[in-house]
């Protein structure tokens, strides 16, 4: 693949680091590369450099600070451009503080992990590895922000983007209830269904959407809840593994 580093470092998780200053980039890079499984293949300081570097190097993971050389929220602007590229690179957004608006905006723009700058270097490496494994990384407070955003979002029909219904009306109803945090028992009580029926329905939903966790279901419902003229909802969370 042109521009890819996989042939050069086949056993390494390749990482691009974007932060406000060269010194910040170096500190983050040093923290990441204390784990021999990771290799930092680029360091950049502005939103335009991020997009160019991702195009050229196609890193497995891009660790992007919200605050860059060209602005306090320039990293979020870069996320929007990367989403438009449909890059295979997975994004970890680094925030100076867990402001609700920043957390939600990062997830809206396809970040798969949120890391607080006050976290330890060991936690950062765990975050990167989890995101590389296809998991979601978020803390409890960040998860609460996303659930609140879900509950406030307008309802739309669940479709696969080709105007073809993916979920039946009942499946969509169950999905939205589960995504707001209800247990299978709570859903069965609310809808007058047996727990067994709810469980079977969730299995079908997971198969249809090609997902395996309740958090992924939250993300899917969020993606269908964004008004049509606005950007798609995309969010990511951690450590919730099963239906």
Secondary structure, 3 states (H helix, E strand, C coil): CCCCCCCCCCCCEEEEEECCCHHHHHHHHHHHCCCCCEEEEEEECCHHHHHHHHHHHCCCEEEEECCECCECCHHHHHHHHHHHHCCCCEEEEEECCCCHHHHHHHHHCCEEEEEECCCCHHHHHHHHHHHHCCCCECCHHHHHHHHHHHHHCCCCCCECCCCCECCCHHHHHHHHHHHCCCCHHHHHHHHCCCHHHHHHHHHHHHHHHCCCCHHHHHHHHHHHHCCCCCCCCCCCCCCCCCC
